[in-house]
Amino acid sequence: MKEKIARNFSFKDIEFIVVCGFTLISFLRDILLFRKYSPKFTDVYGTALQAEIDAAKELVEPQSEMVEQKAITDRMHTTILALPQDLNWIKGYIEMAGKSMTISVKDFGINETRDAIKKMDIEGVIKGLHTVNTNIVKFKPILTEQGLSEELATRLAGDAISIGNDRKRQYEILTNRKAILQENVGTLNVLHTKIMEIHKVGKILFKGNDPVKLQEYTMTELLKKVRRASKPTEEPVAAPLA
């Protein structure tokens, strides 16, 4: 069994990549000062560093996967936001059926699904739709008498399958990327070593004479900058419901 390599840093991979980008900008601006300190900091060094950061960025967030993830998310959200109308129709049929229905609107799964839709809780929507569709099958003869069409029942069942499959695909992409990243931790560690060396020299160059630039070569300050600028754009991807 291949031994698992530990990261040399404890923050998120994507945070590290952003820090690398900030560091590169500062380094290229100050490269003449770095070169004055040590001849190793040549233009070739800068070009190679840019290539390593670009490669690491593609490793952490491949453009093709980001495009696919966005398409999946957009499709799921479109499907979910169209659900309330169909759920309203189902609720109406339940109420029209009156005492012939032995289950309430709440227990039918409609309220649970609506709440999940409002929160854009994907797992909650999947769970709620499962309850709704199970009850549609169970009470279909009664609901059909009130006006439930085969088209509506089929659409809700199809929506549940579509959302579930999309969520599963998102999870597959995420877990596959984590596995690939683990296999390439060594690459990230090498880049981390170079970034820390640049930070060390930057502190030597600017400590005591340029506090603004000093912050640009201080990991804790860079992480604060990254986290202030970061805003979650979508919900975390949980494992698909069994």
C-alpha positions in Angstrom: 0.0 0.0 0.0 1.3 3.4 -1.0 2.3 5.5 2.0 0.1 8.6 2.4 2.1 11.8 2.1 1.1 14.6 4.5 0.8 18.2 3.4 3.3 20.7 4.7 0.5 23.2 5.4 -2.8 23.0 7.3 -5.0 25.4 5.4 -7.2 24.6 2.4 -5.6 23.8 -1.0 -7.5 26.5 -2.7 -6.4 29.0 -0.1 -2.8 28.0 -0.8 -3.2 28.5 -4.5 -4.6 32.0 -4.0 -1.7 32.8 -1.6 0.7 31.6 -4.3 -0.9 34.0 -6.8 -0.6 36.9 -4.4 3.0 36.0 -3.6 3.9 35.7 -7.3 2.6 39.2 -8.0 4.6 40.7 -5.2 7.7 38.7 -6.1 7.7 39.7 -9.7 7.3 43.3 -8.7 10.2 43.1 -6.3 12.3 40.7 -8.3 15.3 43.1 -8.7 15.5 43.4 -4.9 15.3 39.7 -4.5 18.0 39.3 -7.1 20.2 41.8 -5.3 19.9 39.6 -2.2 20.6 36.3 -4.1 21.4 35.7 -7.8 19.2 32.6 -7.8 16.1 34.8 -8.2 16.4 35.2 -12.0 13.7 35.8 -14.6 13.9 32.1 -15.4 13.1 31.4 -11.7 10.1 33.7 -11.9 8.8 32.1 -15.1 9.3 28.6 -13.6 7.4 29.7 -10.5 4.5 31.0 -12.6 4.3 27.6 -14.4 4.4 25.7 -11.1 1.6 27.8 -9.7 -0.5 27.4 -12.9 0.0 23.6 -12.8 -1.0 23.5 -9.1 -4.1 25.6 -9.8 -5.2 23.2 -12.5 -4.5 20.4 -10.1 -6.7 21.9 -7.4 -9.4 23.4 -9.5 -9.3 22.0 -13.1 -11.2 24.4 -15.5 -13.1 21.5 -17.1 -14.4 20.2 -13.8 -15.4 23.8 -12.7 -17.4 24.1 -15.9 -19.1 20.8 -15.3 -19.8 21.5 -11.7 -21.4 24.9 -12.6 -23.5 23.2 -15.3 -24.7 20.6 -12.8 -25.5 23.2 -10.1 -27.4 25.4 -12.6 -29.4 22.4 -13.8 -30.2 21.2 -10.2 -31.3 24.7 -9.2 -33.5 25.1 -12.2 -35.2 21.8 -11.5 -35.6 22.6 -7.8 -37.0 26.1 -8.3 -39.7 24.6 -10.7 -40.9 22.2 -8.0 -43.2 24.5 -5.9 -45.9 24.7 -8.6 -46.1 20.9 -8.9 -46.2 20.5 -5.1 -49.0 23.0 -4.9 -51.0 20.9 -7.3 -50.4 17.8 -5.2 -51.4 19.6 -2.1 -54.6 20.7 -3.8 -55.5 17.1 -4.7 -54.8 15.9 -1.2 -57.1 18.6 0.2 -59.8 17.9 -2.4 -59.7 14.2 -1.5 -60.7 15.1 2.1 -61.3 12.2 4.5 -60.6 9.6 1.8 -56.9 10.5 2.3 -55.5 8.9 5.4 -52.4 11.1 5.4 -51.9 14.8 6.0 -50.2 17.3 3.7 -47.4 17.5 6.2 -46.8 13.7 6.4 -47.1 13.5 2.6 -43.7 15.2 2.5 -44.8 18.5 0.8 -43.9 20.8 3.7 -40.5 19.1 4.2 -39.7 19.5 0.5 -40.8 23.1 0.4 -38.6 24.0 3.4 -35.7 22.3 1.8 -36.3 24.3 -1.5 -36.3 27.6 0.4 -33.0 26.8 2.0 -31.7 25.2 -1.3 -30.9 22.2 0.8 -30.2 19.6 -1.9 -30.1 16.6 0.4 -33.3 17.8 2.0 -35.0 18.2 -1.4 -34.0 14.7 -2.4 -35.3 13.2 0.9 -38.5 15.2 0.7 -39.2 14.2 -2.9 -38.6 10.6 -2.1 -41.4 10.8 0.5 -43.7 12.7 -1.9 -43.2 10.3 -4.7 -43.6 7.3 -2.5 -46.9 8.6 -1.3 -48.1 9.5 -4.8 -47.6 5.9 -5.7 -49.4 4.7 -2.6 -52.4 7.1 -2.9 -52.4 7.4 -6.7 -56.0 6.0 -7.3 -57.4 8.6 -4.9 -55.3 11.5 -6.2 -56.1 10.5 -9.8 -59.8 10.8 -9.0 -59.1 14.4 -8.0 -57.2 15.3 -11.2 -53.7 14.0 -10.8 -52.3 13.4 -14.2 -49.8 10.7 -15.2 -47.7 13.6 -16.7 -47.4 15.3 -13.3 -46.6 12.1 -11.4 -44.0 11.2 -14.0 -42.4 14.6 -13.9 -42.0 14.6 -10.1 -40.5 11.2 -10.2 -38.1 12.3 -13.0 -37.1 15.4 -11.2 -36.2 13.3 -8.1 -34.0 11.1 -10.3 -32.4 14.0 -12.1 -31.5 15.9 -8.9 -30.2 12.7 -7.3 -28.1 11.8 -10.3 -26.7 15.3 -10.5 -25.8 15.3 -6.8 -24.1 11.9 -7.2 -22.1 13.2 -10.1 -21.0 16.3 -8.0 -19.9 13.9 -5.3 -18.0 11.7 -7.7 -16.1 14.8 -9.1 -15.2 16.0 -5.6 -14.0 12.6 -4.3 -12.1 11.9 -7.5 -10.4 15.3 -7.2 -9.5 14.6 -3.6 -7.9 11.3 -4.6 -5.9 13.0 -7.4 -4.8 15.7 -5.0 -3.6 13.2 -2.5 -1.5 11.5 -5.1 0.1 14.9 -5.9 0.6 16.2 -2.4 4.4 16.1 -3.1 3.9 18.6 -5.9 2.0 21.0 -3.6 4.7 20.5 -0.9 7.5 21.5 -3.3 5.6 24.6 -4.3 4.9 25.4 -0.7 8.6 25.2 0.1 9.4 27.7 -2.7 6.7 30.1 -1.5 8.0 29.9 2.1 11.5 30.6 0.9 10.2 33.7 -1.0 8.4 34.8 2.1 11.5 34.4 4.2 13.6 36.5 1.9 10.7 39.0 1.6 10.8 39.4 5.4 14.5 40.0 5.3 14.2 42.6 2.7 11.2 44.5 4.1 11.1 44.0 7.9 11.7 47.3 9.6 11.5 49.5 6.4 8.3 48.6 4.6 5.5 47.3 6.7 3.0 47.1 3.8 5.3 44.9 1.7 6.2 42.9 4.8 2.6 41.8 5.1 2.7 40.6 1.5 5.3 38.1 2.5 3.6 37.0 5.7 1.5 33.8 5.5 -0.9 34.7 8.3 -1.6 38.1 6.7 -2.1 36.6 3.3 -4.5 34.0 4.6 -6.5 36.8 6.3 -6.7 38.6 3.0 -7.8 35.4 1.2 -10.5 34.5 3.7 -11.9 38.1 3.8 -12.3 38.0 0.0 -13.7 34.4 -0.1 -17.4 34.0 -0.2 -19.1 30.6 -0.5 -20.8 30.3 -3.9 -22.6 27.0 -3.4 -23.4 24.5 -0.7 -21.0 21.8 0.4 -21.4 18.5 -1.5 -22.4 15.8 0.9 -22.3 12.1 0.2 -25.4 10.9 -1.8 -28.2 9.6 0.4 -28.4 5.8 0.4 
